Amino acid sequence: MPLKNKGQTALEFIILIGVVIFFTTIFFAIINENLGQKNFEKRDIEIKLIASNVQDEINLALRSSDGYSRNFTIQEKIYSQDYQINITGDLVYLKTSDSKHAIALPVPKLVGDIKKGNNIIKKRDGIIYLNA
């Protein structure tokens, strides 16, 4: 009889450990998913902010009088992730290197293009020049 109780106790212990490991794994998977979603949202907000700032700079130059000139800076990376930014037609377009985040915002026609780092925007003769 004592041998049967030891065997049953060992089996119950193994089952208990398995259940604890299962629920712990589920718990950490849920936490990981939430953290991943928060990081995704942070990058999305940062991309919208950068594109919006560029749009605002261009619109400010449009409303300003001739002779307007201003330097502004665009950050090199978004939370350690590379991205591309350019002006195509009448849109400022920003896209991350993994293509999970992108935004396009309307801007008035201008001469030149945006770049990461320092940018110079000017208005001469009613035309907006960006790094040109």
Phi and psi in degrees as a GROMACS rama.xvg file:
@    title "Ramachandran Plot"
@    xaxis  label "Phi"
@    yaxis  label "Psi"
@TYPE xy
-60.8554  -33.2109  PRO-2
-65.1519  -38.5705  LEU-3
-65.7629  -39.5669  LYS-4
-65.5656  -39.6089  ASN-5
-65.7489  -40.3485  LYS-6
-66.3675  -42.1824  GLY-7
-66.7432  -40.2446  GLN-8
-63.6307  -42.2646  THR-9
-63.6034  -42.3238  ALA-10
-64.4604  -43.4462  LEU-11
-63.3003  -38.5763  GLU-12
-64.087  -43.5568  PHE-13
-63.88  -42.3882  ILE-14
-63.5916  -43.0065  ILE-15
-61.3556  -44.679  LEU-16
-62.0337  -41.5118  ILE-17
-61.2104  -43.2248  GLY-18
-64.7448  -42.8753  VAL-19
-62.8959  -44.3103  VAL-20
-63.2575  -40.9483  ILE-21
-60.8338  -50.3718  PHE-22
-68.1987  -34.6774  PHE-23
-64.335  -41.9535  THR-24
-63.3417  -43.9118  THR-25
-61.2665  -43.6882  ILE-26
-59.5433  -48.3732  PHE-27
-68.7581  -31.2782  PHE-28
-65.2314  -40.7459  ALA-29
-66.1214  -43.2356  ILE-30
-62.3421  -44.5459  ILE-31
-61.1368  -41.4126  ASN-32
-63.0149  -42.8695  GLU-33
-64.4664  -41.7787  ASN-34
-65.1587  -40.9013  LEU-35
-62.1109  -41.8766  GLY-36
-65.2056  -40.4565  GLN-37
-65.148  -41.7357  LYS-38
-63.6439  -39.6266  ASN-39
-60.9543  -45.4549  PHE-40
-65.1212  -38.3989  GLU-41
-62.4437  -45.2427  LYS-42
-63.3608  -40.9129  ARG-43
-61.8919  -44.5212  ASP-44
-64.2005  -42.7259  ILE-45
-64.4313  -39.2284  GLU-46
-64.3351  -44.3025  ILE-47
-62.6611  -38.2722  LYS-48
-65.0219  -45.21  LEU-49
-63.1353  -49.0536  ILE-50
-61.7221  -39.6948  ALA-51
-65.2315  -39.5644  SER-52
-64.175  -41.4708  ASN-53
-63.3401  -45.3088  VAL-54
-58.6843  -43.684  GLN-55
-63.1751  -41.7467  ASP-56
-61.5469  -42.9342  GLU-57
-67.8974  -43.0925  ILE-58
-65.025  -34.9346  ASN-59
-64.6555  -42.5729  LEU-60
-63.4856  -38.6034  ALA-61
-61.8179  -42.2459  LEU-62
-77.6358  -17.8971  ARG-63
-79.63  165.806  SER-64
-83.4774  166.398  SER-65
-58.1194  145.753  ASP-66
97.0323  -7.01595  GLY-67
-63.0343  137.984  TYR-68
-150.716  139.868  SER-69
-155.204  142.498  ARG-70
-101.929  137.517  ASN-71
-144.023  158.761  PHE-72
-117.488  138.224  THR-73
-111.43  129.299  ILE-74
-64.2718  152.383  GLN-75
-76.5277  -35.8169  GLU-76
-138.448  158.224  LYS-77
-114.208  108.524  ILE-78
46.9264  53.5182  TYR-79
66.439  13.1715  SER-80
-112.782  136.59  GLN-81
-75.5235  155.954  ASP-82
-150.425  165.984  TYR-83
-116.741  141.503  GLN-84
-138.429  134.251  ILE-85
-157.112  169.502  ASN-86
-113.832  118.219  ILE-87
-118.24  114.811  THR-88
62.9231  -118.43  GLY-89
-113.446  34.3962  ASP-90
-132.221  138.148  LEU-91
-92.4463  124.051  VAL-92
-118.557  128.415  TYR-93
-129.327  132.373  LEU-94
-144.893  137.172  LYS-95
-76.1211  160.188  THR-96
-65.1054  -25.3577  SER-97
-89.8105  0.593464  ASP-98
60.5454  20.3604  SER-99
-85.7596  -19.6137  LYS-100
-130.138  135.649  HIS-101
-157.976  152.558  ALA-102
-152.846  146.494  ILE-103
-132.716  125.8  ALA-104
-123.145  142.864  LEU-105
-71.853  141.771  PRO-106
-139.599  156.515  VAL-107
-69.7455  161.717  PRO-108
-60.8806  142.018  LYS-109
-151.398  170.256  LEU-110
-107.773  128.837  VAL-111
110.533  -170.248  GLY-112
-146.194  163.022  ASP-113
-87.7771  154.153  ILE-114
-143.838  159.664  LYS-115
-72.166  148.606  LYS-116
95.1144  -146.107  GLY-117
-78.6677  137.652  ASN-118
-130.742  147.183  ASN-119
-121.841  124.491  ILE-120
-116.096  135.12  ILE-121
-136.894  158.621  LYS-122
-129.865  118.806  LYS-123
-134.148  132.519  ARG-124
54.291  34.4896  ASP-125
78.6414  5.37453  GLY-126
-112.302  136.996  ILE-127
-91.1879  129.26  ILE-128
-115.763  128.919  TYR-129
-120.956  110.798  LEU-130
55.2949  33.1555  ASN-131
